[in-house]
């Protein structure tokens, strides 16, 4: 066989190798884009739940300002988990955040004698091993 025939045969193999390399690089790029899209969707979902938690806490604090906001009134209406005001708010929380029930991730409201209010909301996204939380502290005055 001549040198020219050997050269043509080697060039044919190199174009197959180049094609395979191009497919591999394209596949890696496509997988990277899919992983980025997946991470974006997860973070978007987490942001939505943080916004929901923030709105729920703002709603609770605004209800604390409406009506009797004395120390006794606040503790009766919101620190007691059997009260109507707490139960109404808890229903909103459990409907809008995943993984919230009376037994798991129940919201906590603590009110000290100076009317410092601490609200903690926890939620857990299905498939997530840990729960997320939002904690807000505020002072209810006259």
JOTAJO-V314703 format. One line per field, one symbol per residue. ss: DSSP state (H for helix, E for strand, L for the rest). phi: phi as a letter, one per 20 degrees, with the letter a starting at -180 (. if undefined). A space follows every 10 residues. Layout:
ss->???
phi->???
This chain:
ss->LLHHHHHHHH HHHHHHHHHH HHHHHHHHHH HHHHHHHHHH HHHHHHHHHH HHHHHHHHHH HHHHHLLLLL HHHHHHHHHL LLLHHHHHHH HHHHHHLLLL LLLLLLLEEE ELLLLEEEEE EEELLLLLLL LEEEEEEEEL LL
phi->.effffffff ffffffffff ffffffffff ffffffffff ffffffffff fgffffffff fffffenfdf gfffffecfe feffffffff fffffdcfmd bfeclffccd cefemfdcdc dcbcfgneed edbcccdbdd df
